[in-house]
Amino acid sequence: MKKLLLLILVSNFGFSQPGVEVRLVNPNVGTPYCGYFFNDWMCNTTNDAGLNAIFNNYGVQYFKQKGGHPYYTNTVIMSINGSYPQQFISDLLAYSSVVAAAKFWNPSTFSDVLILSLTNASVGSPTGINGNIIVTNDINLNQIFQTYNVIQYSLYVPSVSQTTYILTCDCDVNLLKTALENYSTVVNQVNIYSAIFLSNTEFEKPKALISPNPFSDNFNIESEQTITNYSIVDITGKTIISTSSKSVLDNQSSQLSAGIYILNLDFDNGQKANYKLVKK
């Protein structure tokens, strides 16, 4: 049986397809301003009048700031809910002093990031960069990377797996995904990489210490806040454990298969937090 060692960062973000993903040129220009609406962090304006005017023209009411991108780490990426005409994308792209990229995309995932697992750790590993395109030790994988402009490629969790990589492309990520899946002699499996969503920095999320992590049977959770619910999400985004009891969590988590999960914690003050959880 093939083992899939992937992490898809998931959230309870309720916006459904279609949506629009926007990446800003400058993280300080066009930055979303968020408030606490509908028991979740929502943004309804930015600090740039021109971007606000475009949003208002198309009736944009709420959006979120995506986090967890492996390449654009210092860039603001927003996810806008709702259905919009192609002209909305055109107007955003025309505002190039503020908007670096805009496209229709699933609000809960990144439009340019994949996680893939190789069939063999010795075939397909990165060896360098040529003209901003990643080079590996496999000539056919190099051709795919060249065709689809793969600009970032690195081991996802080196301490756990030497075959699982995260990559970023300047391309249509669905076409890249298909090309990689067709190269099945080297590529074992490919998944779209999902986002986490960032809250207003004026409000600090509760901190919890998870140990041991990776764990074999059970793990401890230390937090100054009272935890009201524990849930664990698998790589498909499915909630496989949800309970208000730590003892129930311990019993069920001990039966999990080896892999990477997301532990979601709900606190008594209404805040939420999520943590990568690795089962050995």
Secondary structure as GFF3:
##gff-version 3
##sequence-region A 1 280
A	DSSP	beta_strand	19	24	.	.	.	ID=ss1
A	DSSP	beta_strand	32	37	.	.	.	ID=ss2
A	DSSP	beta_strand	40	46	.	.	.	ID=ss3
A	DSSP	alpha_helix	49	57	.	.	.	ID=ss4
A	DSSP	beta_strand	63	67	.	.	.	ID=ss5
A	DSSP	beta_strand	77	81	.	.	.	ID=ss6
A	DSSP	alpha_helix	86	94	.	.	.	ID=ss7
A	DSSP	beta_strand	99	104	.	.	.	ID=ss8
A	DSSP	beta_strand	109	118	.	.	.	ID=ss9
A	DSSP	beta_strand	126	130	.	.	.	ID=ss10
A	DSSP	beta_strand	133	136	.	.	.	ID=ss11
A	DSSP	alpha_helix	139	147	.	.	.	ID=ss12
A	DSSP	beta_strand	150	155	.	.	.	ID=ss13
A	DSSP	beta_strand	164	169	.	.	.	ID=ss14
A	DSSP	alpha_helix	173	182	.	.	.	ID=ss15
A	DSSP	beta_strand	187	194	.	.	.	ID=ss16
A	DSSP	beta_strand	196	197	.	.	.	ID=ss17
A	DSSP	beta_strand	208	211	.	.	.	ID=ss18
A	DSSP	beta_strand	220	223	.	.	.	ID=ss19
A	DSSP	beta_strand	227	233	.	.	.	ID=ss20
A	DSSP	beta_strand	239	243	.	.	.	ID=ss21
A	DSSP	alpha_helix	246	253	.	.	.	ID=ss22
A	DSSP	beta_strand	259	267	.	.	.	ID=ss23
A	DSSP	beta_strand	272	279	.	.	.	ID=ss24
###
